[in-house]
Amino acid sequence: MKKRSIGETACREYLLAGNKVTNLEAQILFGVGNPYALISRLRQEGYIMKSATCTYAAMLVRVNKYIQLTPPTNLPIREIIFTEYWISK
């Protein structure tokens, strides 16, 4: 079994706690270099991964609970779409 990075382990535990995460959140909050690989490994391990779209604005609300992230003023944050992932229970 391959040794996981600390950030990947933290992101995995965050997902197992019932939280949702986007690729940008995984990179910013946990330092996961390739969040898509983490999602793929979780699926291979038998977890049922669900996904949905969310706006940049919704993702900012979640991220700003932990860090201060301020996008440029001319960025259309309500029009930019991310895919969020979570583990189905």
HELIX and SHEET records of a PDB file:
HELIX    1   1 ILE A    6  LEU A   16  1                                  11    
HELIX    2   2 ASN A   23  PHE A   30  1                                   8    
HELIX    3   3 PRO A   35  GLN A   44  1                                  10    
HELIX    4   4 TYR A   56  VAL A   63  1                                   8    
SHEET    1   A 3 VAL A  21  THR A  22  0                                        
SHEET    2   A 3 ILE A  81  ILE A  87 -1                                        
SHEET    3   A 3 MET A  49  THR A  55 -1                                        
END                                                                             
